């Protein structure tokens, strides 16, 4: 049941952050990783969706862990890209403007 979390973490690190993490910003109370009240709502939503997909939609003969990781990761990635392009990410995540400057 770890595959939805792994999908979000792997796709966020590889494709959204492009393997660059600002370690000092991790510890800043109002830093770019603060998100919305300390939670990334897109990541939380896709983790829950991935859990439901893994539990109820994927047959056990189809390697559910791998499929859930891929579905959750791709869904998270597409949602992040859509939110960034639509400029709605600034409403949900005010630190996003800092991401594009660095």
C-alpha positions as CSV (number, residue, x, y, z in Angstrom):
1,X,0.0,0.0,0.0
2,X,3.1,2.3,-0.1
3,X,2.9,2.5,-3.9
4,X,0.7,5.7,-4.1
5,X,3.1,7.5,-1.8
6,X,6.1,6.3,-3.8
7,X,4.4,7.4,-7.0
8,X,3.9,10.9,-5.7
9,X,7.4,11.2,-4.2
10,X,9.3,9.7,-7.2
11,X,7.4,11.8,-9.8
12,X,7.7,15.0,-7.7
13,X,11.4,14.6,-7.2
14,X,12.2,13.5,-10.8
15,X,9.9,15.6,-12.9
16,X,8.4,18.5,-10.9
17,X,11.5,19.4,-8.9
18,X,14.0,18.0,-11.5
19,X,16.1,16.5,-8.8
20,X,16.8,19.8,-7.1
21,X,15.8,20.3,-3.5
22,X,16.6,23.5,-1.5
23,X,17.6,21.9,1.8
24,X,17.6,25.1,3.8
25,X,14.1,25.9,2.6
26,X,12.9,22.6,4.1
27,X,13.3,24.1,7.5
28,X,12.0,27.6,6.9
29,X,8.5,28.1,8.5
30,X,7.3,30.1,5.5
31,X,9.6,28.5,2.9
32,X,8.7,27.2,-0.5
33,X,7.9,23.7,0.9
34,X,5.4,25.0,3.4
35,X,2.5,24.4,1.0
36,X,-1.0,24.9,2.3
37,X,-1.1,24.7,6.1
38,X,1.9,22.3,5.8
39,X,0.3,19.9,3.3
40,X,0.6,19.7,-0.4
41,X,-3.1,19.2,-1.3
42,X,-2.3,17.8,-4.8
43,X,0.0,15.2,-3.3
44,X,-2.5,14.3,-0.6
45,X,-5.3,14.0,-3.1
46,X,-3.3,11.7,-5.5
47,X,-2.1,9.6,-2.6
48,X,-5.8,9.0,-1.6
49,X,-6.8,8.4,-5.2
50,X,-3.9,6.0,-5.7
51,X,-4.9,4.1,-2.5
52,X,-8.5,3.7,-3.8
53,X,-7.3,2.6,-7.2
54,X,-5.0,0.0,-5.8
55,X,-7.6,-1.3,-3.4
56,X,-10.7,-1.4,-5.7
57,X,-9.8,-1.0,-9.4
58,X,-6.7,-3.0,-10.2
59,X,-6.9,-6.8,-10.2
60,X,-4.2,-8.6,-8.3
61,X,-3.0,-10.4,-11.4
62,X,-1.9,-7.0,-12.9
63,X,1.0,-6.1,-10.5
64,X,-1.1,-3.6,-8.5
65,X,1.9,-1.9,-6.8
66,X,3.7,-1.0,-10.1
67,X,0.5,0.1,-11.8
68,X,-0.6,2.2,-8.8
69,X,2.8,3.9,-8.6
70,X,2.7,4.8,-12.3
71,X,-1.0,5.9,-12.3
72,X,-0.6,8.0,-9.1
73,X,2.7,9.5,-10.3
74,X,1.5,10.4,-13.8
75,X,-1.8,11.8,-12.3
76,X,0.2,13.9,-9.8
77,X,2.5,15.1,-12.5
78,X,-0.3,16.1,-14.9
79,X,-2.2,17.9,-12.2
80,X,0.9,19.9,-11.2
81,X,1.6,20.9,-14.8
82,X,-2.1,21.9,-15.3
83,X,-2.1,23.9,-12.1
84,X,1.1,25.7,-13.1
85,X,-0.1,26.4,-16.6
86,X,-3.4,27.7,-15.4
87,X,-1.8,29.9,-12.8
88,X,-4.1,28.4,-10.2
89,X,-1.0,27.1,-8.3
90,X,-0.3,30.6,-7.0
91,X,-3.7,30.5,-5.2
92,X,-3.1,27.1,-3.7
93,X,0.7,27.3,-3.4
94,X,2.0,30.9,-3.1
95,X,5.6,29.7,-3.1
96,X,5.3,28.4,-6.7
97,X,6.6,31.8,-8.1
98,X,9.9,31.2,-6.3
99,X,10.2,27.8,-8.0
100,X,10.4,29.3,-11.4
101,X,13.0,31.9,-10.5
102,X,15.6,29.5,-9.3
